[in-house]
Amino acid sequence: MKKVQIEVLLAGVEIGGIKLQPHLVKTTRLVTVDMVCPRASIARKTAAKEVKFQKAKADLKGQGWTERVMFREDVDGHFGFAVQLSEVLDDEWFEKFLRATAKVALKEFRDLAKTYTVGISDIASAPIDALAQLEGTYPGPRTVAQGVLDVTEDMLPESGKAVTVEVPLHRPKLAKTVGRVKLELRA
């Protein structure tokens, strides 16, 4: 097993089992790719890109290297890819807005509770403060599809060549395939 340097480029993404609303013909989603155990001393490398979709597809073949490159890494034979596809990032902005609005509303309610609970205002407002802090925290975009692929030595391209591998995607906690991510491996 010898070390081989490869480049991993995002070639395309297709999703089919996720219902699209008519106003979501053009969307942006976050594609996150983890390279799992590329070498003995490296457990995981992560890269993410915002990808523009036309309906339920994103074809990146015509785009430049900089827009597509995820990794340039030495690998020792067997390794893997773990891929996650996020919710539409426009929905993410809306969730942030709702969380911020809820936080402000809870703080206003806390102030009102303090006014009417003189003497025990700290005790009465503590749970509301905790809710406001919790509601204002944004965990990041939700994952709507994910998948893994084991890459063996025989799947790697020869020096100066490229191969395309596909990572099947499924909804979290479900087994049905809803799409795929195409990764181009160059040696």
PyMOL commands that set and color helices and strands:
alter all, ss='L'
color gray80, all
select helices_A, chain A and resi 22-24+65-68+89-116+121-136+153-155
alter helices_A, ss='H'
color red, helices_A
select strands_A, chain A and resi 3-15+26-39+42-54+57-59+69-76+79-86+143-151+162-170+177-186
alter strands_A, ss='S'
color yellow, strands_A
deselect
rebuild
show_as cartoon
